[in-house]
Amino acid sequence: MKLLWVQAMNKEYKKVLKAIKKYNTILILRHEVPDFDASGSQFGLATWIKDNFPNKKVLTLGQPHKFFSPKLYPITHLEENIDEKYLLIIVDVANTPRVDGKEYIENADYIIKIDHHPLCDEFGDVSIIDEHASATAEILGDMLIAFNKKISKQCAYYLYSAIVGDSGRFLYSDTNERTFKVVSKLFESNFNFLDIYDKMYLKSINDLKIINHIYNIYKLSNKGVAYYFIDDATLKQLNIEREQVKAYVNLFSGYDEVKVWVQFSEDITAKDEYRWRVSIRSRGVKINDVASAFNGGGHDNAAGAKCKDENEMMQLIAALDQLL
């Protein structure tokens, strides 16, 4: 089965390379509110194309990462008018509603989708999906290695940051033999991996206030679900933005009594009634089905959801308790 999978992937990889060679203008998109994998995959691929095909026009589109642009990733931009035919590559997105820059899909001459989320929306002329990959950047790294062309220090830098971010520093269950093979190859470019860790994980003294607050308000269910709520008033009190709260999602990952940990954060800018954003993580428990039942989805051990109010949030905790 592994040999057949490799043969199938090599066939799809060749289609990607053929498309890259064919089009002079290439747009690369990823999901809204990008994480490390979305941004690192986007810029890693863009850098590789520019390195190996310097005459190509490569546009990385979407709203910039709120806290890691330009510290870790360049500023993305939006191009209003594109007159020529273009290739559109969409990375780290399971369904079209989550694409940042979805308005470019309709006029694309050719579309490639590369992703590691469970399939929920088929689109694109070429679709490369491996839900067992630790990150989309792992798939990209495997593909770029197969192309046997230059992988620069900067390209490796972006791809490594993406893999580290989505694998939880190689702690999540989808970390596998291929993950380390790709990373090993990336290290050949001699990029500064310590610089990546500093930019991703160094905190300020102000973070101690946030961590202390979370430890004071969390609750633990009888079945082993740790959870806490951060409302808008608390965000203002702690002087942080909602997107920053996700940095603490794994605060309870190292406690034996905790099997599943859940973070609820209020988004008063939500355009629908689901103003509570939910991050769910687990150890050895498949939680994405519960997330799907609450307007979300994701991976076996890392998923997201949305809730309307406290009643619905407690229903979600009860569903996780039932799962355990």
Summary of the structure (lengths in Angstrom):
residues: 324
radius of gyration: 19.9
end to end distance: 32.3
largest distance: 60.3
contacts: 1046
relative contact order: 0.10
helix: 42%
strand: 18%
